[in-house]
Amino acid sequence: MSFDAKHFLKTVSESPGVYRMLDTDGEILYVGKAKRLKARLASYFRGALNTKTQALVGRIADIQVTITRTETEALLLEQTLIKEQRPPYNILLRDDKSYPFIFVSDRHPYPALEFKRARGKRGDGRYLGPFPSTTAVRESLALVQKIFRIRNCEDSVFAHRTRPCLQYQIQRCSAPCVDYIGREEYQRDIDHAIMALDGRSEQVTAQLTQDMEAASQALDFEEAGRLRDQIQQLRRLQERQIVDTGDGDADIFALAERPGGVCISALSVRGGRMLGARHHMPQNGLDLTAEELLGAFISHYYLGHDRDIPSEVITALPLVDADVIQAALSERAGKRIRVAHQVRGHRAQWLRLADTNAEQHLTSQLANRSQLAKRFDALREALDLEEPPTRLECFDISHSHGEATVASCVVFDQDGPVKSDYRRFNIEGVAAGDDYAAMRQALTRRYKRLVQDESKLPDVLIVDGGKGQLNMAREVLEEVGITNTHLLGVAKGTTRKPGLETLFLETVDNALSLDSASPGLHLIQHIRDEAHRFAITGHRQQRDKQRRTSTLQDIPGVGPKRRRELLRFFGGLQGVRQASRDELARVPGISAQMATTIHQALHG
């Protein structure tokens, strides 16, 4: 069967990452990276392609993706996989030049930062790098030259200038060619640029912050403003790379679980560099908890195979027998092995990345067309329909003690979620906490509109609730004149555990009992969970509208001292607003929890 690109692209993330194209034997044909995976992969299946690329696309049987946090991380991982796997199309299509460097001359009184393809043989200066790609070098050079106003002209041009060039006019150069800056001051800028490129931006920022405060106290507000801008721009260089931290050997395991499937993603990190991710879809025949399943998998992963065991095994969930597993792995490896699930810093970032990859892979697998076809056919059999349904709609309600009530409507067809048809309804004019009235209002608004516009109606309408919600939904359909839609109510079990739901078909007297392993039940759980997620997201957006306009004074727990540290660290409120959670957590006195609170308050 040929590769179904259209269906595959529906599930691909917009995040940066690496993709691997595989043939029918599971062999890797090509490894590539992308700033936006979905857009890059879509380009292979539309428009004119050259002959070699057409040949590559014609052999694709599957595509696997690994999500990274930034494009630079994707570049590093791409290079690692290419060197390790040597895919045939990478060898044919890629330019295999050496890694680039940045060079700073020791022989010029006002040196420039230069792009170099290889190290010089003579000790005529300093080489920074190697960098993962030409793009990484040029972007770093452009940003550092902009921040510190380092010249970028050739030495021959520099020697013959009699007046400043355009770079000086647009504040990209301090014009050392015409002595607009002294040698010591220019060398200080060079030193700051080198420290920033070496990953020592914190030291530079601390010095610039002191200079900014001194200029402000001296009433030199123009200089203080320039230094503030430098601090904010320098923050862009301070992003820590998850994939290349320089130290640490670890395997990171994350588990994603949804009705009908479990995915465990294993990320391998050696010497601080992520070597790749593998995804596993174990069967959970004994209905183990997620913690038990992950522990059993890790035991089998290492003890059931002859694998290299790193010094750290990091898990997204606390393992039930963590001490026993740690002792067994230490004995097998002949050294102390650490098994942990509570980690900080770049290890916590590795763990988040593993979680993201597990969720993405599971989403892709559950959206597989053959799996969906089985689920729809199983639902047809469970509901005793002549044909599998072609359109399902599900409603859910979300609120906080009656505040900001939002109803969601999600739509599935035989290709999975139809997100363009999703709808939210802001509920107004009903008593706080009256879910029946809220559901009635949402259903009435939805189906009155569909009937008036003669739009497509669902074959099956699912309401997340028990007998009362089902009866109310039946009344609404009768009021708007819809007779050919089957009604299904989903009531949670006593323990609210997936698989123990009670289903009501058409009437409260007609209860269905489906096995917890039934693909039809998994489809119902999938659309129910998606409606719940979509409702909660809408509710939070409504509830947090006020927060988006918050200032630091309005955030609980952020007093004068913390406000001062935040503004010092980022050079102003604009810098604080632009900071990520990880960047906020690096401010003295700001914990990871407080960083999350501040980020949510400023961004919703």
C-alpha positions in Angstrom: 0.0 0.0 0.0 1.4 3.4 -1.0 2.2 6.0 1.7 -0.9 8.2 2.5 0.8 11.6 2.8 -2.5 13.5 3.1 -3.6 11.6 6.1 -0.2 11.5 7.7 0.2 15.3 7.5 -3.0 15.9 9.5 -1.2 14.6 12.6 2.2 16.1 12.2 3.3 18.8 14.7 4.2 22.4 13.7 7.1 22.2 16.1 10.8 22.1 15.0 12.3 18.7 14.8 13.9 15.9 12.8 12.2 13.5 10.4 13.3 10.1 9.1 11.9 8.7 5.8 11.8 4.9 5.8 11.3 2.4 3.0 9.1 -0.8 3.0 11.9 -2.7 4.9 12.1 -0.1 7.6 15.5 1.2 6.4 16.2 4.9 6.7 16.2 6.7 3.3 16.7 10.2 4.4 17.1 12.3 7.6 16.1 16.0 7.6 15.4 18.8 10.0 12.8 21.5 9.9 11.9 24.6 11.8 8.2 23.6 11.2 7.8 19.9 10.6 4.4 20.0 9.0 5.3 22.7 6.5 8.6 21.0 5.6 7.1 17.6 5.1 4.1 18.9 3.2 6.6 20.4 0.6 7.6 16.9 -0.4 4.1 16.0 -1.6 3.1 19.1 -3.6 4.6 21.2 -6.4 7.4 20.4 -8.8 10.3 18.2 -7.5 13.6 17.4 -9.0 14.3 13.9 -10.2 16.2 12.7 -7.2 13.6 14.0 -4.7 10.8 12.3 -6.8 12.7 9.1 -6.5 13.0 9.5 -2.8 9.3 10.3 -2.3 8.4 7.3 -4.5 10.2 4.9 -2.0 8.6 6.3 1.2 6.6 3.8 3.2 6.7 5.6 6.5 7.9 8.9 8.1 9.0 9.1 11.8 9.5 12.4 13.6 11.3 13.6 16.7 10.3 16.9 18.1 12.9 19.3 19.4 12.5 22.7 21.2 14.5 24.8 18.7 15.8 24.5 15.1 19.3 24.5 16.4 18.6 21.4 18.4 17.1 19.8 15.3 20.3 20.6 13.4 22.5 19.0 16.0 20.3 15.8 16.1 20.1 15.7 12.3 23.9 15.7 12.1 24.2 13.0 14.7 21.7 10.7 12.9 23.3 11.3 9.5 26.7 10.4 10.7 25.4 7.4 12.5 22.9 6.0 9.9 24.5 7.3 6.6 21.1 7.3 4.8 21.6 7.0 1.0 19.7 10.1 0.0 21.6 12.3 2.5 24.8 11.1 1.0 23.6 12.0 -2.6 21.8 15.2 -1.8 23.6 16.9 1.0 26.8 19.0 0.8 29.2 17.2 3.2 31.3 20.2 4.1 33.1 20.4 7.4 31.5 22.2 10.4 32.1 26.0 10.3 33.9 28.2 12.9 34.0 31.8 13.9 37.5 33.3 13.8 38.9 36.3 15.8 42.3 37.6 14.7 45.0 38.4 17.2 47.0 40.4 14.7 44.6 43.3 14.0 44.0 46.1 16.5 40.3 46.2 15.7 39.5 42.5 14.8 36.3 41.4 13.1 34.3 38.2 13.7 34.9 36.1 10.6 33.2 33.0 9.1 35.7 30.1 8.6 35.2 26.6 7.1 38.3 25.1 8.8 40.8 25.9 11.4 44.0 27.7 10.4 47.3 25.8 10.9 49.0 28.8 12.5 48.2 30.3 15.8 47.1 33.6 14.4 43.9 34.0 16.4 41.0 32.3 18.2 38.5 29.9 16.7 35.1 29.5 18.2 33.0 26.4 17.4 32.5 24.2 15.6 28.9 25.2 15.0 26.2 22.8 13.9 25.6 24.5 10.6 26.3 27.5 8.4 22.9 29.0 9.3 23.8 28.7 13.0 27.1 30.6 12.4 25.6 33.4 10.3 22.7 33.9 12.7 25.0 34.1 15.7 27.3 36.5 13.9 24.5 38.7 12.8 23.0 38.9 16.3 26.4 39.4 18.1 27.4 42.1 15.6 24.1 43.9 16.2 24.4 43.7 20.0 28.0 44.7 20.4 28.4 46.8 17.1 31.4 44.7 15.9 32.7 45.6 12.4 32.1 43.0 9.6 34.1 44.6 6.8 37.2 43.2 5.1 40.6 44.4 6.4 41.3 46.1 3.0 38.1 48.1 3.2 38.8 49.0 6.9 42.2 50.3 6.0 41.0 52.8 3.4 37.9 54.2 5.1 37.8 58.0 5.6 34.3 58.3 6.9 31.8 55.9 8.6 29.9 53.5 6.4 26.2 52.7 6.4 26.7 50.1 9.2 27.5 52.9 11.5 24.5 54.9 10.5 22.2 52.0 11.3 24.0 51.4 14.6 25.5 48.0 13.6 29.1 49.2 13.9 31.0 51.6 16.3 33.2 52.8 13.4 36.7 51.9 14.6 37.9 52.6 11.1 37.7 56.4 11.7 38.6 56.2 15.4 35.0 56.8 16.7 35.8 54.2 19.4 39.0 53.6 21.4 41.0 50.4 21.1 40.3 49.4 24.8 36.6 50.0 24.5 36.4 48.1 21.2 38.4 45.2 22.7 35.9 45.1 25.6 33.1 44.7 23.1 35.0 41.9 21.3 35.6 40.2 24.7 31.8 40.4 25.5 31.0 39.0 22.1 33.4 36.1 22.5 32.0 35.4 26.0 28.4 35.4 24.6 29.4 33.0 21.8 31.1 30.8 24.4 27.9 30.5 26.4 28.9 32.9 29.1 26.2 35.4 28.5 25.2 35.6 32.1 28.6 37.2 33.0 28.2 39.7 30.2 24.6 40.5 31.2 25.6 41.0 34.8 28.3 43.5 33.7 26.0 45.3 31.3 23.3 45.5 34.1 25.8 47.2 36.4 26.8 49.6 33.6 23.2 50.4 32.9 22.4 51.2 36.5 25.6 53.4 36.7 24.6 55.3 33.5 21.1 55.8 34.9 22.4 57.2 38.2 24.7 59.5 36.3 21.5 60.7 34.4 23.0 59.4 31.1 19.7 58.0 30.0 20.6 57.6 26.4 23.5 55.3 27.3 21.3 53.5 29.8 18.7 52.9 27.1 21.3 51.5 24.8 22.6 49.1 27.4 19.0 48.0 28.2 18.5 47.1 24.6 21.8 45.2 24.6 20.6 43.2 27.6 17.3 42.3 26.0 19.0 41.2 22.7 21.6 39.2 24.6 18.8 37.1 26.2 18.3 35.5 22.7 21.7 34.0 22.9 21.2 32.6 26.4 18.8 29.8 25.4 20.2 26.6 26.8 20.3 23.8 24.2 18.6 20.6 25.4 20.3 18.5 22.7 23.9 19.6 23.3 24.6 20.5 27.0 28.2 19.2 27.0 27.8 16.6 29.7 25.5 13.8 30.9 24.8 10.2 29.8 21.2 9.3 30.3 18.2 7.4 28.8 14.9 9.3 29.3 11.6 7.4 29.3 8.1 9.0 29.0 4.7 7.3 28.7 1.6 8.6 26.9 -1.7 6.7 27.3 -5.0 7.1 25.7 -8.0 4.9 25.1 -6.8 2.2 22.7 -3.0 2.8 22.9 0.1 3.3 25.0 3.4 4.8 23.7 6.7 4.8 25.6 9.3 7.1 24.1 13.0 6.5 24.9 15.5 9.3 24.4 19.2 8.5 24.4 21.7 11.2 25.5 25.4 10.5 25.5 28.0 13.2 26.3 25.3 15.7 26.7 24.1 15.2 23.1 20.8 13.6 22.2 21.3 10.7 19.8 17.7 10.1 18.9 14.3 8.8 20.1 12.7 5.4 19.8 9.0 4.8 20.2 7.4 1.6 21.6 3.8 0.6 21.7 3.5 -2.1 24.3 0.3 -4.1 25.0 -1.2 -3.6 28.4 -3.1 -6.9 28.6 -3.0 -7.0 32.4 -4.4 -3.5 32.7 -1.4 -2.3 34.7 -1.2 1.3 35.9 1.0 3.7 33.9 3.7 3.5 36.7 3.6 -0.3 36.7 3.7 -0.5 33.0 6.7 1.9 32.6 8.6 0.0 35.3 8.0 -3.4 33.6 9.0 -1.9 30.3 12.3 -0.5 31.6 13.2 -3.8 33.3 12.6 -5.7 30.1 14.4 -3.0 28.0 17.7 -3.4 29.9 17.6 -6.7 31.6 15.9 -8.6 28.8 18.5 -7.4 26.2 22.2 -6.8 26.0 22.0 -2.9 26.1 24.4 -0.2 27.1 23.2 1.2 30.5 23.9 4.9 31.0 24.8 6.4 34.4 21.2 7.8 34.6 17.8 6.5 33.8 15.2 9.3 34.0 11.5 8.5 34.0 8.4 10.7 33.6 6.6 8.7 36.3 7.7 7.4 39.7 8.4 3.7 39.3 6.7 1.3 41.7 9.9 -0.7 42.3 12.4 2.0 41.6 14.9 0.9 44.3 14.8 -2.7 43.0 15.2 -1.7 39.4 18.1 0.7 40.3 19.9 -2.1 42.2 19.4 -4.6 39.3 20.7 -2.1 36.7 23.7 -1.2 38.9 24.6 -4.9 39.2 24.2 -5.6 35.5 26.3 -2.5 34.5 28.9 -3.0 37.2 28.7 0.6 38.3 26.2 2.8 40.2 23.2 3.7 38.1 20.8 6.4 39.2 17.1 6.0 38.5 15.1 9.3 39.0 12.0 11.0 38.0 12.3 14.3 39.8 15.1 16.2 38.0 16.0 19.8 37.3 17.7 22.0 34.7 18.5 20.5 31.3 17.5 17.0 32.6 14.0 18.3 33.2 14.0 19.7 29.7 15.0 16.3 28.3 12.1 14.8 30.2 9.6 17.4 28.8 11.0 16.6 25.3 10.4 12.9 25.8 6.8 13.6 27.0 6.2 15.7 23.9 7.5 13.0 21.6 5.5 10.2 23.3 2.3 12.3 22.9 3.0 13.1 19.3 3.8 9.5 18.3 0.7 8.2 20.0 -1.4 10.8 18.3 0.0 9.8 15.0 -0.5 6.1 15.6 -4.1 6.5 16.8 -4.9 8.6 13.8 -3.7 5.8 11.5 -6.4 5.3 8.9 -6.6 1.5 9.3 -6.9 1.9 13.1 -9.7 4.4 12.7 -11.5 2.1 10.2 -11.5 -0.7 12.8 -12.8 1.7 15.4 -15.7 3.0 13.3 -16.6 -0.5 12.2 -16.6 -1.7 15.9 -18.8 1.3 16.8 -21.2 0.4 14.0 -21.5 -3.1 15.4 -22.0 -1.9 19.0 -24.7 0.6 17.9 -26.3 -2.0 15.6 -26.1 0.3 12.6 -26.3 -0.8 8.9 -23.2 1.2 7.9 -20.3 2.7 9.9 -21.1 6.3 10.9 -19.3 9.0 8.9 -19.7 11.9 11.3 -19.6 12.0 15.1 -20.2 15.1 17.2 -19.5 15.3 21.0 -20.4 18.0 23.5 -18.9 18.8 26.9 -19.2 21.6 29.5 -16.3 23.3 31.5 -16.4 25.9 34.2 -14.9 26.9 37.6 -17.7 26.8 40.2 -20.0 28.2 37.5 -17.6 30.9 36.4 -16.8 31.4 32.6 -18.9 28.4 31.5 -17.9 27.2 28.0 -19.4 24.4 26.0 -17.4 22.5 23.3 -18.4 20.7 20.2 -15.8 18.4 18.5 -16.3 16.6 15.3 -14.8 13.3 14.0 -15.1 11.7 10.7 -13.4 8.5 9.4 -10.1 10.3 9.0 -10.2 11.4 12.7 -10.7 14.9 14.2 -12.1 17.5 11.9 -10.7 20.5 13.7 -12.0 23.0 11.2 -15.5 22.1 12.3 -14.8 22.4 16.1 -16.9 25.0 17.9 -17.1 26.6 21.3 -20.1 28.3 22.9 -19.7 30.9 25.7 -22.7 30.2 27.9 -24.7 33.2 29.1 -27.9 33.7 31.1 -27.9 30.4 33.0 -27.5 29.7 36.7 -24.0 29.1 37.9 -23.2 25.4 37.8 -26.4 24.4 35.9 -24.7 22.0 33.4 -28.1 20.9 32.0 -29.1 24.4 31.1 -25.6 25.1 29.7 -25.8 21.9 27.5 -29.3 22.8 26.3 -28.2 26.2 25.2 -25.1 24.9 23.4 -27.1 22.1 21.6 -29.9 24.5 20.7 -27.6 27.1 19.2 -25.6 24.5 17.3 -28.4 22.5 15.7 -30.8 25.4 15.0 -27.9 26.9 12.9 -27.2 23.6 11.1 -30.9 23.0 10.3 -31.3 26.6 9.0 -28.2 26.4 6.9 -29.0 22.9 5.7 -25.5 21.8 6.8 -24.4 18.3 7.4 -25.7 16.7 10.5 -24.0 14.1 12.6 -24.8 10.4 12.4 -24.1 10.0 16.1 -24.4 12.7 18.7 -22.4 12.0 21.9 -23.0 13.9 25.2 -20.6 13.6 28.1 -23.0 13.0 30.9 -25.6 10.5 32.2 -29.3 10.1 31.9 -30.3 13.7 32.5 -28.0 15.0 29.8 -29.3 12.3 27.4 -33.0 13.2 28.0 -32.2 16.9 27.6 -30.4 16.3 24.3 -33.3 14.2 23.0 -35.7 17.1 23.8 -33.5 19.6 21.9 -33.2 17.4 18.8 -37.0 17.0 18.7 -37.5 20.8 19.1 -35.3 21.6 16.1 -36.7 18.8 14.0 -33.7 16.4 13.8 -34.8 12.7 13.6 -32.0 10.8 11.9 -29.2 11.3 14.4 -28.5 8.6 16.9 -28.0 9.7 20.5 -25.3 8.3 22.9 -24.8 9.3 26.5 -21.5 8.6 28.3 -21.7 8.4 32.1 -18.4 8.0 34.0 -18.1 4.9 36.2 -18.0 5.0 40.0 -14.2 5.3 40.0 -14.1 7.5 36.9 -11.6 5.0 35.4 -11.5 4.7 31.6 -13.2 1.4 30.5 -15.8 1.5 33.3 -18.2 4.0 31.6 -21.9 3.4 31.2 -23.3 4.1 27.7 -26.9 4.9 27.0 -28.2 4.5 23.4 -31.2 6.7 22.5 -33.0 6.3 25.8 -32.0 5.9 29.5 -33.4 2.4 29.5 -31.1 1.1 26.8 -27.7 0.8 28.5 -24.7 -0.6 26.5 -21.9 -2.6 28.0 -18.7 -2.7 25.9 -15.5 -4.5 26.8 -12.7 -2.2 27.9 -10.6 -3.5 25.0 -13.3 -2.7 22.4 -12.1 -0.4 19.6 -15.6 1.1 19.5 -15.3 2.1 23.1 -11.9 3.5 22.4 -13.3 5.7 19.7 -16.0 7.0 22.1 -13.4 7.7 24.8 -11.2 9.4 22.3 -13.9 11.9 21.1 -15.1 12.4 24.7 -11.6 13.2 25.9 -11.1 15.6 23.0 -14.3 17.4 23.7 -13.2 17.7 27.4 -9.8 19.1 26.4 -11.3 21.6 23.9 -13.9 22.7 26.6 -11.2 23.2 29.3 -9.0 25.1 26.9 -11.8 27.5 26.0 -12.8 27.9 29.6 -9.2 28.8 30.6 -9.0 31.3 27.8 -12.2 33.0 29.1 -11.1 32.9 32.7 -7.6 34.2 32.0 -8.5 37.1 29.8 -7.9 39.5 32.6 -4.5 38.0 33.3 -3.2 38.9 29.8 -3.2 42.5 30.7 -1.5 41.9 34.1 1.5 43.9 35.2 4.0 42.6 37.7 2.3 44.4 40.5 -0.8 42.4 39.9 0.8 39.0 40.2 0.5 37.2 43.6 3.8 36.5 45.2 5.8 39.0 43.2 6.8 41.7 45.6 9.1 44.7 45.2 12.3 42.6 45.5 11.3 40.1 42.9 10.0 42.8 40.5 13.4 44.5 40.8 15.3 41.3 40.1 13.1 40.6 37.1 13.5 44.0 35.6 17.3 43.9 36.2 17.6 40.5 34.7 15.7 41.3 31.5 16.3 45.0 31.2 12.7 46.1 31.5 9.1 44.9 31.4 9.2 44.1 27.7 12.0 41.7 28.3 10.0 40.0 31.1 7.0 39.6 28.8 9.1 38.0 26.1 10.8 35.5 28.4 10.0 31.8 28.5 9.2 29.9 31.7 12.7 28.5 31.7 14.3 31.9 31.3 12.1 33.3 34.1 13.2 30.5 36.4 16.8 31.5 36.0 16.2 34.9 37.7 17.6 34.9 41.3 14.7 34.3 43.7 12.3 33.0 41.1 11.5 29.3 41.5 10.1 27.1 38.7 6.6 27.3 40.2 6.8 31.1 40.5 8.1 31.3 36.9 5.1 29.4 35.7 2.8 31.7 37.7 4.4 34.8 36.2 4.3 33.4 32.7 0.6 32.5 33.0 -0.2 35.9 34.4 1.5 37.7 31.6 0.3 35.4 28.7 -2.8 33.7 30.0 
